[in-house]
Amino acid sequence: MAYTHHAAVPPESPRVSESPEVPGASGSPRAAAAVARRDAAVRAAVARGLLSDEHPVAALLDVASVRETAAALHAAFDEVTAPGQPVLHSFAVKASSLVPVLRLLADCGLGCEVASPGELALARAAGVGPERIVLDSPAKTVGELREALELGVALNADNRQELERLDALMAPGALPSLPGGRSASPVGLRVNPQLGGGSIGAMSTATATSKFGFALRDEGAREFVVRACAERPWITRLHCHVGSQGMPLEKMAAGVAATYELAEEINRAAGERRIDTLDIGGGLPVNFDSEEVSPTFAEYARLLRDTVPGLFDGRYGLVTEFGRSVLAKSGLVLARVEYAKSSGGRPIAVTHAGAQVAVRTVFAPEAWPLRVAAYDGLGRPKRGAPVVQDIAGPCCFAGDLVARGRELPELASGDLVALLDTGAYYFSTPFDYNSLPRPGVYGFTLGDAASTAAAGADGGGGASDGVCFATVRPPQTLDELVAASGGAQRDALTAPRP
């Protein structure tokens, strides 16, 4: 149960931005530094040819911002935990399923929370050790459970039938490949305190009928969980995650409090400290309205301290599973405006970034609005009087709009738009609509001579503007796209014929 973390490397000092504030930006030092780095990166991306006719959309990730955010997460919980209290911050891999990003976060002291065999493979490929991985999924197969137990990965069981499978797998001698035939993986139960939802139903996981976890208010469910833990000494954890975007912090804290109270009840029933670790999930909402980080990890940690003081007295190890809040503010999608047109008197900028990289925003714009920054063709902040206009994507349906009625300097063909706060989910998990190729993803740093030299050797970029790019995921080629769409099996359905 002993977790450690490495201190995050301090971010580079940004250069002063020449740009006016983008819509929704703030004048705080942190926000100003983020804008300065972003503007420098956009200019450099254009100069280096990261956008072209062949690849008219690219994603940029601010490495300094990622390190800064990881450091803030560690500091927030260091402030409220008891000396020596074990804490593992595991990043929710679904928020950015890119191996170099997971490797960066591991370098910042974070582990991985995974919810599929693919995500587990990505975490391992990033060099994350099994003791720093947590497996959550409501649909684990026997094979997935066996793999986790053989690797020593922690896992949280979701339901009674999964618990029955674990009974068999945790029996003495059930895993002959391990010493003594038994796994030492920490095992927990995911519980649903059924506290209700937030403003986005799809993100609310503690409703009365949620598919996740043991529903504690259902008849007999709480008693079953207490008995199950008391009868199984290998169950040492409880896990709760009540939701994410749109969830009030107070409701998140109430879910943690309910889990803590259940752990206390189980330990009293067992007559010992059977539950020794609480996995409190993640879910911290992200502010998509401005540059400011709000709420902060520190605000949430202090609320938890005030709501559940026993959580931080050192008797329980802690696991967190933050995802979106770790990366969202650090990334952007940069796309070229291919055409500027007008329909019904409304200017429309037709760009190469739509549903394929912003699926939530396109299909649920009220829940997932994005800020948009305008740049000219050289990557300089676009100037001019604001004009109400729509920002459209390339997909072949009318609703493919990433912004509606947005006031921006009027965009023209050859200009650029940046979809801000898209470092989590957006470009890491593209939607293959219209067989649009996946965009390239590039991390960037400023002013680090060693990194710049390394990137130059890698073809990532030169040092003349102080910006260094590293390829996280190369842009998908058309040959790769065809191969992924069954190109090698072209004749599978037509030959031989009966």
Summary of the structure (lengths in Angstrom):
residues: 498
radius of gyration: 24.1
end to end distance: 61.3
largest distance: 74.6
contacts: 1704
relative contact order: 0.15
helix: 34%
strand: 21%
